Amino acid sequence: MGIDRRTVTRRALLATGGVAVGALGAVGLPRLFGWDRPPLSGGYAAAADAPGDLQHPGLSVRYYVETDEPVVAFTFDDGPAPDWTPMVLDALDEASVPATFFMVGRNLEAHADLVRDRMGRHEIGNHSWSHDDLATLDRAGVQSELSRTHDMIKQVFGRTPTLMRPPYGHLGGSTVLAADCMGYDIVLWSHLMRELYFEKDPDGQVRDIVDNVRPGSIVLAHDTGKPHRLVSLRGLGAMFAGLKARGFRLVTVPELLALEKKKPTPSAV
């Protein structure tokens, strides 16, 4: 029996002992895909240490949403930071586009004033406290990373986050268990900016996103990091315009999830 590639449930993940790969399942070609660091081999799956008091058995892992609606969600990881977060927010404001920001807790603590009053239309998710590789931590370690950022988001914005994204897209059983205990759903991605590949061809990076997203896509970008990432950020306005010209509407991840096509209920045999 195959696993539904749209939504991976906690039960399915724990049954496999957890994985430590990104949303695209890639173990090579990190430079081609614009990753700063290749996925690790293995990791602390910790699927066997499930506590007996799990509260959210419906936890899901999504990297796109099956929908007939022409919608796409842009997501930005690793900020906030003074180098590019204001640039990203300006581009979003100019195009009247909402997005989802997966924030690193220590960066939010250091730069809360950059974003405190600018996130009205945007969704905020948890990207851990220190951007450590959660797939190498046990459940207590993961939960500490998530809890500190959870509390910081509540302190700065007065919101309770419900989504998390593991750094590097690395996912182990320990992360699933911690997210389950905290009531999080896990969001990965179906498309990512390939800045290193398009470093000398910024228009190519725009075309790569505009031409290849489909209804329900989740796009990964970053609002801080190494200079090559500016290839994608400087093209955001053109990406938004190109997608709108194709008839797409840009939404937050929760708005995207709300448009998921419901599966028919199987008939009783």
N, C-alpha and C positions, 0 to 999 in steps of 0.2 A: 504494500500500500504506500503510495507516494505522499510526501508532505506538501501541503498547500504552500506555494511559493509566495503568496501574498501576505499571509499572516501565519506566523509560527507561534504556537501556544507554548506556555510554560511546560506543559506535560511533554510535548514533543522535544523540547530542548533538553529537559532533564533526562529523557529516555536515551538521548545520544551521549550523555555525559557532558554536554556543553561543547561549544566550539570557540575558537579564538581567531576568527577571521573576520574580514570586513563584510559589508553588505553585498559586495559583488562576488564574494567567495574567492578573491584573488590571493595567490600566494607568491606571485612573481610580478615582474614588470612594474615595480613601485614608481620608478622614474616616469614611465609612460603615463601612469595614472595621476601623477602629481603628488604622490604621498611623500612626506618627508622621511618616512621611516617604514620599512616593510613590515608586514604582519609577522608576529612571533610564531614559532612552531610550538603548539601545545599551550599550556597555561594552566592555572589553577581552576579546574572545572568545578570542584566541590559540590557536585550534584548530590552526593550522598549525605550531606549534613543538613538536609532540609529540616527546619524546625516544625513542630507540630501545630503551630498557631498561625499558619499562613492565612492571610485575610482576602487575597485577591486572586483566586484561581483563574480568572479571566484575562490575566496579563497577556499582552500580545507583543510581538515584534513585527514591525512593518517597515518595508523599504519602498513600497508604493501602494497605492489604493486602486482597486479595480472599480472604475466608475465610467459612465457614459458622458459625464459632464466634462467639458474642456477646461479643466482646472489644473494648476501646477503650484506647488509650494516651494519657495526658496527658503533655505535654512543657512544660518551663519554660525560657525563654531569658533570657540576659543577666546572670544572677547569677554568683556569690553576692554578696549585699550585705546590710548590716545592717538596711535598712528593712523588707523583706518576706520574705526567704528563710526566716528562722525561723518566720514565720507560715505559710508554705506547708508547711514540713516538719511543723509541729504539726498542720495539717489532714490531711496525709497519714498521720501517725502515728495520729491519732484514728480515722481510718476504715480503718486497716490497708491502705492503698493504695500500691502502688509507682508510681514515675513515672520519667521520663527528663529529666535536667537538661543542657541544652546551655550550658556555662559559658564565659564570657569569661575568657581567661587572666590578664589584669591584675587582674580582680576576684577571681579565685581566689587570686592571689598576695597581694592586700591583705587578704582575709577568709577565709583558709584555716581559721582556728580556728572559724568559724561552722559549718562543714560537715564537718570532718575526721572526726568520729566519728558522723555522722548519716546517712551515705549507704548503709548496709548493704543495704537492700532496693532501692535505686534504681540506675538506670543513669546513667552520666556520658558526655556527648558533647562534642565540640569545637565551639566557636562563634567561633573565631578569638581572637587575642590582644587586639586593640584595638577590635573591632567595626567595622572599616573595611569599606567596600563592596568585597568581593573581586572583583566583576565588573569593577572598574576597574583591577585590578592584573595584572601579568604573572605567569607561573607561579612565578618565583622569589619574587615578593612574596607571593603566596598561600601558598606553601610555608613561608616564614618565619613568617607569621601562624599557620599551623596547627602548625608544629613547636614553637614556643615554648609554646603551650597544651598540646600533646601531652606535652611534657616536664614541665610543671607539674602536670598531672593525675597522671602517674606518680609524681612526687615527693611529692605530698600524699596520694594514695590508694593508691599501689602497684598501680595498674591501668593497663592499656594500652587506651585508647579505640579503638573501631572505627567509630564513627559521627561524622559532622560535619553541621552545618547552617550554610549561609552566612548572614551577617547580612542582614536584610531579605528573605531568600529570593531574593536576586539571584544568578543563576548564569550564569557564562560558561565558555567552553572552558578558560581558564586554571585555574579552580577544579576542573573535572573532571580535568584532567591532574595537578594537585597532589594531589588526593584519591586518584587512581589510584596514584600513586607511593608514597603513604603507607599504602595498604591500607584506606582508608576507604570506606564506603558513605555516600551522601548522603540525609538525611531532611528532607523538607519537611513539609507538613501538609494535611489536608483540611478542617479546621474551626478557626476561631480565635475568640478572645474579641473581641466588638465593643463594647468598653467605651464609646466615645464615643457610639455609637448608643443604648446602654442606660444612659447616664450617670444619667438620672433614673428609671430603671426597673430596679433590680437584680434583681427577680424575673424580669423579661423576659430578662435575660442567662442566668439559670439555665435557664429554659424553652428558650431558643434552643439550648443545648447538650444538655439532656436529651432534648428532642423530636426533634432532628435528626441526632444521630450514628447511625451504622449499624455493623454488624460490620466491624471492620478500620479504623475511623476513627483518625486521629492528630490530637489537639487541641493547638493552640498557645496558651500563656499565657506570662506573664512574671513573674519574681519580683523585679523591680526596675523602676524607670522613673517615669513621670509619675503624679500622683495619681489620674487617672481609671481607671487599671488596678486600683485597689482594688475597683471594682465587681465584677470577676470573682473576685478572690482571696477576698473576703469571702463569696462564694457557693460556694466549693469544696465545703464539707461538704454543702450541699443538692444540688449537682450529683452528687456521689458517691452520695448516698442515692437520688436519683432514677434514676440509671443502674442501680444495683443492683436497685431495684424493677422496672425493666424487664427484669431478668435478665442484665444485662451484668456481665462480669468485667473489672476494670481491671488492666492489665499494663504492663510496660516495652516499649519499642520492640523490643528483641531477642526478647522473648517473643511479641510480635505477629508479627514476621517468621517465627518458627518455625511459626506456625499458617497460613501462607499456603497457599492451595489450589494444588496442583500441576497444571500444565497437562498434558494428555495429550500424549504424544509423537506427532508427526505420522507417519502411515504412509508407508512408502516407496512411491513411485510406480513 
